[in-house]
Amino acid sequence: MNRLLFYSLIFLIPFFFGGCLTVGPDYKQPEFPSIGNSEFETPADWWTTLGDPMLTELVGQALTNSPDIKSAMAAVRAARAQLGMVRSSLGPQVDASGSFTRMKTSDDVYGTGNYDLYDAGFDASWELDIFGGVRRANEAAKAYLQGQDASFSRVEVSLAAETAQAYVRLRGAQQLLFVATENSKLQQETFDLLQSRFDSGLVNGLSLRQAEANLGSTRAAVPQAATAVDQSLNALAVLTGNMPGTLHERLGEMKAIPVATMADVTGIPADLLRRRPDVRIAERALAEKTARIGIAKSEYFPKLTLDGSIGVDALSFSGLSRSGNDSNSFGPSVSWAIFHSGSIRNNIKVQTAVQEQALAAYEKSVLSAVQETRDALTAFHNEQLRLNALTDATDAARIAAELAGDRYQNGLEPFDIVLDSQRIQLQLEEQKVRSQSESTLSVIRLYKALGGGWKMME
């Protein structure tokens, strides 16, 4: 066999064996349970369905300026570079070298002599991936990159949801502050009326003190609501990458709580939950760990490397360009881990156990996804029913309080009826505001449970 044929066969080895000797298990994506057959489509920018331009603007700022977003982007870039490093090992590696050495030989051995040695050349090596160890490493690195993409999406989903929740809580706290302030004014008018009647001897001190206590209780809710407003504003500032305190002037004016309707929710197919970032992260981690079993198994088999070099050696710098001073070498080398005291076998067991852990983590993420989605759907549906009931009750309580006041002034009802009516009105108005907030928050939790409507990153 002549030399050219020998070299040709060596180069053809990866083409003959590269596609059919990839050791280790091939990854198959686990089946996802079906939880519904109705149609449901979440928009990518789901927060726009709440119909609040300020909320849309704040979420956009958060997704641009948040330190969490910047950190997640850096993690994706690092994973992409790592994949590039692994892919580069599939091809030959070439190094250039050059050196200059001034030498003096031993008088006894070589005789007296001094000379310079110049050397320049290229060295190349190529490990042929016959048994697929490098390809499995490439699969693992690719799965890791996709997991980092999913982690980036998780940051986006969480950040958008947290911003929307903070905004809803802000508007809810402002509404509660308004309710407490307005009821304080109403109860102040009642107290002033009783004070006047008490001064005239028309009512006893008991009624006056009851009205004063009722007024004090309502006034106590004002600073509490003001604190909640300030804290929500600070939370929004941090989420959007701003210093706390910078949004007070911009968002300080009271606005309505964003409203979500039942029309926004129509059902859930399994594919929406499959694209949840945490589910995708767990699934890609499972794919990565599966590939690492193949990497470990490839250590059982020999590694074939093609090595070669070309260069020039000369005793003077000008001699580097002289014909006849060139040198070259080429040849395959084989290494095989014959006896490693069971380390390879145990490493395979380790990687297999790690893969089993990843499978369990994936199954848990699926169960959690289904639970969170069902919980959010139930909470939204029931909160809507509660809100409808509270709306009717609040309207009735407001009318009852007005009638009680009129009847008391006309001497038809005792003052206890007025106090009770005002307390009930305040309680129901506060509950209605909280229910409005909770109804919208449950929709936000639902969108988050569905993965926020984010599309898979390429």
C-alpha positions as CSV (number, residue, x, y, z in Angstrom):
1,M,0.0,0.0,0.0
2,N,1.6,3.3,-1.0
3,R,1.8,6.3,1.2
4,L,-0.9,8.3,-0.6
5,L,-3.4,5.5,-0.2
6,F,-2.6,5.1,3.4
7,Y,-3.1,8.8,4.1
8,S,-6.4,8.8,2.1
9,L,-7.7,5.9,4.2
10,I,-6.8,7.7,7.4
11,F,-8.7,10.8,6.3
12,L,-11.8,8.7,5.3
13,I,-12.1,7.0,8.7
14,P,-14.3,9.7,10.3
15,F,-16.6,9.5,7.2
16,F,-17.0,5.8,7.4
17,F,-17.5,5.5,11.2
18,G,-18.5,9.0,12.4
19,G,-22.3,8.6,11.9
20,C,-22.8,5.1,13.1
21,L,-20.6,4.7,16.2
22,T,-22.0,7.5,18.4
23,V,-22.1,5.7,21.8
24,G,-24.5,6.5,24.6
25,P,-28.3,6.9,24.6
26,D,-30.0,9.2,22.0
27,Y,-32.1,11.8,23.6
28,K,-35.9,11.6,23.2
29,Q,-38.1,14.4,24.6
30,P,-40.5,13.1,27.2
31,E,-44.2,13.2,26.5
32,F,-46.1,16.1,28.0
33,P,-49.5,15.3,29.7
34,S,-52.6,16.7,28.1
35,I,-54.6,19.0,30.3
36,G,-57.1,20.4,28.0
37,N,-58.3,20.5,24.4
38,S,-59.6,24.1,24.0
39,E,-57.8,26.9,22.2
40,F,-55.8,29.4,24.1
41,E,-53.3,31.9,22.7
42,T,-51.3,34.2,24.9
43,P,-49.9,37.3,23.3
44,A,-46.2,37.9,23.5
45,D,-46.9,41.3,25.1
46,W,-49.6,40.0,27.4
47,W,-49.6,43.1,29.7
48,T,-51.0,45.2,26.8
49,T,-54.3,43.3,27.2
50,L,-54.8,45.1,30.5
51,G,-55.3,48.3,28.6
52,D,-53.1,50.6,30.6
53,P,-50.5,52.6,28.6
54,M,-48.5,53.4,31.7
55,L,-48.2,49.7,32.6
56,T,-47.0,48.9,29.1
57,E,-44.4,51.6,29.3
58,L,-43.1,50.5,32.7
59,V,-42.8,46.8,31.6
60,G,-40.9,47.9,28.5
61,Q,-38.4,49.9,30.7
62,A,-38.0,46.9,33.1
63,L,-37.2,44.5,30.2
64,T,-34.6,47.0,29.0
65,N,-33.0,48.5,32.1
66,S,-33.2,45.8,34.8
67,P,-29.8,44.5,36.0
68,D,-31.4,41.0,36.0
69,I,-31.9,41.3,32.2
70,K,-28.3,42.3,31.7
71,S,-27.0,39.4,33.8
72,A,-29.2,36.9,31.9
73,M,-28.0,38.3,28.5
74,A,-24.3,37.8,29.7
75,A,-25.1,34.2,30.7
76,V,-26.5,33.5,27.2
77,R,-23.4,35.0,25.5
78,A,-21.1,32.9,27.7
79,A,-23.0,29.7,26.9
80,R,-22.9,30.5,23.1
81,A,-19.1,31.0,23.3
82,Q,-18.8,27.7,25.2
83,L,-20.7,26.0,22.4
84,G,-18.3,27.5,19.9
85,M,-15.3,26.2,21.8
86,V,-16.8,22.7,21.8
87,R,-17.6,22.8,18.1
88,S,-14.1,23.9,17.3
89,S,-12.8,20.6,18.7
90,L,-14.6,18.7,15.8
91,G,-12.0,20.0,13.3
92,P,-8.2,20.0,13.2
93,Q,-6.1,22.2,15.5
94,V,-3.2,24.1,13.9
95,D,-0.5,26.0,15.9
96,A,2.3,28.1,14.5
97,S,5.6,28.3,16.3
98,G,9.0,29.9,15.9
99,S,12.1,30.0,18.0
100,F,15.7,31.2,18.2
101,T,18.3,29.4,20.4
102,R,22.0,30.3,20.9
103,M,23.9,27.2,22.1
104,K,27.4,26.3,23.3
105,T,28.3,22.6,23.1
106,S,30.4,20.6,25.7
107,D,34.2,20.6,25.0
108,D,34.5,17.0,26.1
109,V,31.6,15.6,24.1
110,Y,31.2,17.6,21.0
111,G,34.2,19.8,20.9
112,T,34.3,23.5,21.2
113,G,31.5,25.2,19.3
114,N,29.0,27.9,19.4
115,Y,26.0,28.2,17.1
116,D,22.6,29.6,16.6
117,L,19.5,27.6,15.7
118,Y,16.4,29.1,14.0
119,D,13.2,27.2,13.8
120,A,9.7,28.0,12.4
121,G,6.8,25.9,11.4
122,F,3.2,24.7,11.9
123,D,1.9,21.8,13.9
124,A,-1.5,20.2,13.3
125,S,-3.5,17.6,15.1
126,W,-7.0,16.2,14.5
127,E,-8.7,13.8,16.9
128,L,-11.1,11.8,14.8
129,D,-14.4,11.6,16.6
130,I,-15.0,7.9,15.7
131,F,-17.1,7.0,18.7
132,G,-19.0,10.3,19.1
133,G,-17.5,11.6,22.3
134,V,-17.0,15.1,20.8
135,R,-20.3,15.0,19.1
136,R,-22.0,14.2,22.4
137,A,-20.1,17.0,24.0
138,N,-21.4,19.3,21.3
139,E,-25.0,18.1,22.0
140,A,-24.5,18.8,25.7
141,A,-23.1,22.3,25.0
142,K,-26.0,23.0,22.6
143,A,-28.6,21.9,25.2
144,Y,-26.9,24.0,27.8
145,L,-27.1,27.1,25.6
146,Q,-30.8,26.4,24.9
147,G,-31.2,26.1,28.7
148,Q,-29.6,29.5,29.1
149,D,-32.0,30.9,26.5
150,A,-34.8,29.5,28.5
151,S,-33.4,31.1,31.7
152,F,-33.3,34.4,29.9
153,S,-37.0,34.0,29.0
154,R,-37.7,33.1,32.6
155,V,-36.1,36.4,33.7
156,E,-38.3,38.2,31.2
157,V,-41.4,36.5,32.3
158,S,-40.8,37.0,36.0
159,L,-39.7,40.6,35.5
160,A,-42.8,41.5,33.4
161,A,-45.1,39.8,35.9
162,E,-43.4,41.4,38.9
163,T,-43.6,44.8,37.3
164,A,-47.3,44.3,36.5
165,Q,-48.0,43.1,40.0
166,A,-46.2,46.0,41.6
167,Y,-48.2,48.4,39.3
168,V,-51.5,46.8,40.2
169,R,-50.7,46.9,43.9
170,L,-49.8,50.6,43.5
171,R,-53.1,51.4,42.0
172,G,-54.9,49.3,44.6
173,A,-53.1,51.1,47.4
174,Q,-54.0,54.5,45.9
175,Q,-57.6,53.4,45.7
176,L,-57.6,52.2,49.4
177,L,-56.0,55.6,50.3
178,F,-58.8,57.3,48.5
179,V,-61.5,55.2,50.2
180,A,-60.1,55.8,53.6
181,T,-59.7,59.6,53.0
182,E,-63.3,60.0,51.6
183,N,-64.8,57.9,54.4
184,S,-62.9,60.0,56.9
185,K,-64.4,63.1,55.4
186,L,-67.9,61.6,55.6
187,Q,-67.4,60.4,59.2
188,Q,-66.0,63.8,60.1
189,E,-69.2,65.5,59.0
190,T,-71.2,63.0,61.1
191,F,-69.0,63.8,64.1
192,D,-69.3,67.5,63.6
193,L,-73.1,67.1,63.5
194,L,-73.1,65.1,66.7
195,Q,-70.8,67.6,68.4
196,S,-73.2,70.4,67.6
197,R,-76.1,68.4,68.9
198,F,-74.2,67.4,72.0
199,D,-73.3,71.1,72.7
200,S,-77.1,71.8,72.4
201,G,-77.9,69.0,74.7
202,L,-79.8,67.0,72.1
203,V,-77.6,63.8,72.3
204,N,-75.7,62.1,75.0
205,G,-71.9,61.7,75.2
206,L,-72.1,58.0,74.3
207,S,-73.1,58.7,70.7
208,L,-70.5,61.4,70.4
209,R,-67.7,59.1,71.7
210,Q,-68.9,56.3,69.3
211,A,-68.7,58.6,66.3
212,E,-65.2,59.8,67.5
213,A,-64.0,56.2,67.7
214,N,-65.4,55.3,64.3
215,L,-63.6,58.4,62.8
216,G,-60.3,57.5,64.5
217,S,-60.4,53.9,63.2
218,T,-60.9,55.1,59.6
219,R,-58.2,57.8,59.9
220,A,-55.8,55.1,61.1
221,A,-56.1,53.4,57.7
222,V,-54.9,56.5,55.9
223,P,-51.1,56.3,56.8
224,Q,-51.2,52.6,56.3
225,A,-52.4,53.0,52.8
226,A,-50.0,55.8,52.2
227,T,-47.1,53.5,53.2
228,A,-48.3,50.9,50.8
229,V,-48.4,53.5,48.0
230,D,-44.8,54.6,48.8
231,Q,-43.5,51.0,48.9
232,S,-45.1,50.1,45.6
233,L,-43.6,53.2,43.9
234,N,-40.1,52.2,45.2
235,A,-40.6,48.6,44.1
236,L,-41.5,49.8,40.6
237,A,-38.5,52.1,40.5
238,V,-36.1,49.2,41.3
239,L,-37.8,46.8,38.8
240,T,-37.4,49.4,36.0
241,G,-33.8,50.1,36.8
242,N,-34.4,53.5,38.5
243,M,-33.5,54.9,41.9
244,P,-36.2,54.5,44.5
245,G,-38.1,57.8,44.8
246,T,-37.8,58.8,41.2
247,L,-41.3,57.6,40.2
248,H,-43.3,59.4,42.9
249,E,-44.1,62.5,40.8
250,R,-44.8,60.5,37.7
251,L,-47.1,57.9,39.2
252,G,-48.3,59.7,42.3
253,E,-51.7,60.6,40.9
254,M,-54.4,58.0,41.6
255,K,-55.5,56.0,38.6
256,A,-57.9,53.1,38.2
257,I,-56.8,49.5,38.7
258,P,-56.2,47.7,35.4
259,V,-59.2,45.5,34.6
260,A,-59.0,41.9,33.3
261,T,-62.1,40.2,31.9
262,M,-63.2,36.6,31.6
263,A,-62.9,36.9,27.8
264,D,-59.1,36.9,28.2
265,V,-59.2,33.3,29.4
266,T,-60.7,30.5,27.2
267,G,-58.7,27.3,27.9
268,I,-55.2,25.7,28.0
269,P,-53.5,23.2,25.6
270,A,-50.4,21.4,26.8
271,D,-48.1,23.1,24.3
272,L,-48.4,26.4,26.2
273,L,-47.1,24.8,29.4
274,R,-44.4,23.0,27.4
275,R,-42.9,26.3,26.5
276,R,-42.8,27.6,30.1
277,P,-39.3,28.7,30.8
278,D,-38.8,26.5,33.9
279,V,-40.1,23.5,32.0
280,R,-37.8,24.2,29.0
281,I,-34.9,24.7,31.4
282,A,-35.6,21.3,33.0
283,E,-36.1,19.6,29.6
284,R,-32.9,21.0,28.2
285,A,-31.0,20.0,31.3
286,L,-32.3,16.5,30.8
287,A,-31.0,16.6,27.2
288,E,-27.6,17.8,28.4
289,K,-27.3,15.1,31.1
290,T,-28.3,12.4,28.5
291,A,-25.5,13.6,26.2
292,R,-23.0,13.4,29.0
293,I,-23.6,9.7,29.4
294,G,-22.3,9.3,25.8
295,I,-19.3,11.4,26.6
296,A,-18.5,9.1,29.6
297,K,-19.0,5.9,27.5
298,S,-16.8,7.2,24.7
299,E,-13.8,6.9,27.2
300,Y,-14.1,3.1,26.9
301,F,-12.9,3.3,23.3
302,P,-9.6,4.2,21.7
303,K,-8.9,7.7,20.4
304,L,-7.3,8.2,17.0
305,T,-5.4,11.4,16.3
306,L,-3.8,12.5,13.1
307,D,-0.7,14.6,13.8
308,G,1.4,16.5,11.3
309,S,3.9,19.3,11.1
310,I,5.9,21.3,8.6
311,G,8.7,23.6,9.4
312,V,12.1,25.0,8.6
313,D,15.4,24.6,10.6
314,A,18.5,26.6,10.0
315,L,21.7,27.8,11.6
316,S,21.1,31.4,10.4
317,F,18.1,33.5,9.9
318,S,18.7,33.7,6.1
319,G,18.8,30.0,6.0
320,L,15.1,29.7,6.8
321,S,14.3,30.5,3.2
322,R,17.0,28.2,1.7
323,S,15.9,25.1,-0.2
324,G,16.5,21.8,1.6
325,N,16.1,23.2,5.2
326,D,12.5,22.3,5.4
327,S,11.1,19.4,7.5
328,N,7.8,17.7,7.8
329,S,6.1,14.8,9.6
330,F,2.8,13.0,9.5
331,G,1.2,10.0,11.2
332,P,-1.6,8.7,13.2
333,S,-1.5,8.1,16.9
334,V,-3.8,5.9,19.1
335,S,-4.5,6.2,22.8
336,W,-6.7,3.9,24.8
337,A,-7.6,3.9,28.4
338,I,-7.0,0.2,29.0
339,F,-7.0,0.1,32.8
340,H,-8.2,3.0,35.0
341,S,-9.3,1.1,38.1
342,G,-13.0,1.3,37.2
343,S,-13.0,5.1,37.0
344,I,-14.7,5.1,33.5
345,R,-17.3,2.6,34.6
346,N,-18.1,4.6,37.7
347,N,-18.2,7.9,35.8
348,I,-20.9,6.3,33.5
349,K,-22.8,5.4,36.6
350,V,-22.5,8.9,37.9
351,Q,-23.7,10.5,34.7
352,T,-26.6,8.0,34.5
353,A,-27.7,8.9,38.0
354,V,-27.4,12.6,37.3
355,Q,-29.5,12.0,34.2
356,E,-32.1,10.3,36.3
357,Q,-32.1,13.3,38.7
358,A,-32.7,15.6,35.7
359,L,-35.6,13.4,34.6
360,A,-37.2,13.7,38.0
361,A,-36.6,17.4,38.1
362,Y,-38.3,17.7,34.7
363,E,-41.3,15.7,35.8
364,K,-41.6,17.9,38.9
365,S,-41.5,21.0,36.8
366,V,-44.4,19.6,34.7
367,L,-46.5,18.9,37.7
368,S,-45.8,22.4,39.1
369,A,-46.7,24.0,35.8
370,V,-50.0,22.2,35.7
371,Q,-50.7,23.0,39.4
372,E,-49.9,26.7,39.1
373,T,-52.0,27.1,35.9
374,R,-55.0,25.4,37.4
375,D,-54.7,27.3,40.6
376,A,-54.5,30.6,38.7
377,L,-57.5,29.7,36.6
378,T,-59.5,28.8,39.7
379,A,-58.5,31.9,41.6
380,F,-59.4,34.2,38.6
381,H,-62.8,32.6,38.1
382,N,-63.7,32.7,41.8
383,E,-62.3,36.2,42.3
384,Q,-64.5,37.4,39.5
385,L,-67.6,35.9,41.3
386,R,-66.5,37.6,44.5
387,L,-65.9,40.9,42.9
388,N,-69.4,40.9,41.3
389,A,-70.9,40.1,44.7
390,L,-68.9,42.8,46.4
391,T,-69.8,45.4,43.7
392,D,-73.5,44.8,44.4
393,A,-73.0,44.8,48.2
394,T,-71.0,48.0,48.1
395,D,-73.7,49.8,46.1
396,A,-76.3,48.6,48.5
397,A,-74.2,49.7,51.6
398,R,-73.6,53.2,50.2
399,I,-77.4,53.7,49.7
400,A,-78.1,52.2,53.2
401,A,-75.6,54.6,54.8
402,E,-77.2,57.6,53.1
403,L,-80.7,56.4,54.2
404,A,-79.5,55.8,57.7
405,G,-78.1,59.3,57.9
406,D,-81.3,60.9,56.6
407,R,-83.5,58.8,58.9
408,Y,-81.4,59.7,62.0
409,Q,-81.6,63.4,61.3
410,N,-85.3,63.0,61.0
411,G,-85.4,61.2,64.3
412,L,-86.6,57.9,62.8
413,E,-83.5,55.8,63.6
414,P,-81.0,55.6,66.5
415,F,-77.4,56.7,65.9
416,D,-76.2,53.1,66.2
417,I,-77.7,52.4,62.8
418,V,-75.7,55.2,61.3
419,L,-72.4,54.0,62.8
420,D,-73.1,50.4,61.6
421,S,-74.0,51.6,58.1
422,Q,-70.8,53.7,57.8
423,R,-68.6,50.8,59.1
424,I,-70.2,48.3,56.7
425,Q,-69.8,50.8,53.8
426,L,-66.1,51.3,54.5
427,Q,-65.4,47.6,54.9
428,L,-67.2,46.7,51.7
429,E,-65.5,49.5,49.7
430,E,-62.1,48.3,50.9
431,Q,-62.9,44.7,50.1
432,K,-64.1,45.7,46.6
433,V,-60.8,47.5,45.9
434,R,-58.8,44.5,47.2
435,S,-60.9,42.1,45.1
436,Q,-60.3,44.3,42.0
437,S,-56.6,44.1,42.6
438,E,-56.7,40.4,43.3
439,S,-58.7,39.7,40.2
440,T,-56.1,41.4,38.0
441,L,-53.2,39.9,39.9
442,S,-54.7,36.4,39.3
443,V,-54.7,37.0,35.6
444,I,-51.0,38.1,35.8
445,R,-50.2,34.9,37.7
446,L,-52.1,33.0,35.0
447,Y,-50.0,34.6,32.2
448,K,-46.9,33.9,34.2
449,A,-48.0,30.2,34.7
450,L,-48.4,29.9,31.0
451,G,-44.8,31.1,30.4
452,G,-45.9,34.7,29.7
453,G,-46.6,34.1,26.0
454,W,-42.9,34.2,25.1
455,K,-41.7,32.5,21.9
456,M,-39.0,29.9,21.9
457,M,-35.6,31.5,21.2
458,E,-33.7,30.2,18.1
